[in-house]
Amino acid sequence: MTGYKAELREKIAKIVQEKVKIAFFGQPGAGKSSTINAICGAEVAKVGVTTDTTRDVQIIKYGEVIFVDLPGYGTSRFPQNEFFTKFNPLQYDLFVCVFAGKLHEADTKFFQELNKRGKPCIFVRNKTDEIYDEGKTLEQSQESIRQDVARQLGTSEIVLQFISARGDMHSGIEALNACITSKMGAARKEKYIMAVKTQTKEHLQQKRALAIKYVSRSAKFAAVNGLNPILGVDFAIDITIIYNMYEEIRQIFAIDEKNVGKSTLTTGLKNYLLKGMSKEGIAIILKSVTQKIAARSMLKYIPLVGQAATVYVGHKIVEKAGEDYVRACYQVAEEELLDDLKLQN
């Protein structure tokens, strides 16, 4: 059991430490910060209207994702021969070049340096609502842009997405998210899906599945953690584990007091979600869950004693508490998503 505990703790610690790191680059005014905000569904990055707000690295931590807004490449302040040494951009998992209008030469040079080093890069043409070529359809104009970018980069092997990240009426963000996740390994893909704003019903269902997976991992961690009993029963549960689990679940579904209050859930469910936001409330929830599990006849037939029984039941308590909370959060998030989709149609 001791070896299993150490192995599990090490595995979970590694997963937690592995943040998704995405670097954005492009010219001032292209909309890098607006794109990050559209992806997150929140004003997490500073937005400059006419001036360059990115005079240095801007780091935005959002859930398990770190967005990095890099300063201009090859400028007098950040010359090409110092850029890679100063900012160590090779540490990032993925690069996103945001541009509006023509692709700049500096961005082309930076891409070529990244390409030499085998780093994945996505190009994003922002402000598609401003694309207009007389006598051409939008699709024809986009194809002309695609061909021009391929010519400038010197390769047809490019990934180019068209979006509009201004204001509340975004477009192309869902396709951009799908493109970003296609460039990631399984673990980072999951973290990205959990962190970013829900765009579709399918995306929401993916979040629910990943939230349940997170609950299962938390339950295993709690079961082997060997902490002191707190509920007046002979099972060791740590409120901090539940508190962190509930906080992560709320973050996955973007749940807070405001949208809980606005939802059409019953008063009982609203109070339940709000209790999960404090350790005192969680203690009440856990007592209820523990009593329900203890009342089940299945516990009378557990072929385990001592620590093994503690591990088994501790796992069940955390798992039940987590799955119930996921269901309640999902209801709020689903209601909010349906309202958003109505506004878009």
JOWOKA-V466679 format. One line per field, one symbol per residue. phi: phi as a letter, one per 40 degrees, with the letter a starting at -180 (. if undefined). Layout:
BEGIN
phi: ???
END
This chain:
BEGIN
phi: .cccdcccdcccdcccccccbbbbaicdgchcccccccccgacbbcbbcbbccccacbbbcbgcbbcbcccccgcccbcdcbccccbfcccccabbcbabgcccccccccdccccccgccabbbccgccccabdgbcccccccccdcccccccgaccbbbbbabbcgcccagcccccccccccbcdccdcccdcccccbacccccccccccccccdcccccccbcgcccbbgbcbcbbdcccdccccccccdcfbadcccccccccdccccccccccbccccdccccccccccccccdccbccbbfcccccccdccccccccccccccccccccccccccccccc
END
